[in-house]
Amino acid sequence: FFTVITSLGLGFSPIAWGLIIDAIGEWQRATGPLLWNRYTVFYFAVLALLVVVISASFVLPEKAAPRPLDSRDTVFRANLKRLLQLWQR
């Protein structure tokens, strides 16, 4: 379900942004040293969305289920430990 929603959002977002940028047209407004036009509105909206997503990611709990150690993983870790001991000498 999550993958379907993500794929639909990724598919429709360029179309939506293209329509929004075309709808803004040649509108311009100066605010201090910043000139607002359709492209600065687009990049500011992307920045605002990025800030929202990053702030929401801190709220998500991370629940990692403990997984049993595989024998291959145990052997790999032992070999890695031996190599690291050689490196420290």
C-alpha positions, 0 to 999 in steps of 0.5 A, a space after each residue: 500500500 505504501 509503495 503504491 501511494 508513493 509511486 502515484 505521488 512521484 508520478 503525479 507530482 511533476 504534472 501538478 507542479 508543471 500546471 502550478 508553475 504555468 498557472 502562476 505565469 509571469 507573476 513577479 513580486 519583489 520582497 526586499 532583495 528577493 524577487 519572487 516569481 514562479 520558480 522561486 515559489 516552486 523552490 520555496 515550496 520544495 524547501 518547505 516540504 523538505 522541512 516538514 518531512 524531516 521534522 516528521 521523521 523525528 517523530 517516527 518510532 523505530 521498532 527493529 525486531 531482534 533477528 537471530 544471528 545466522 551462523 554465516 554472520 557469526 563467522 563473518 564477525 569473528 573473521 572481521 574481529 581477527 582482521 581488526 586485531 591485525 590492523 591494530 598491531 
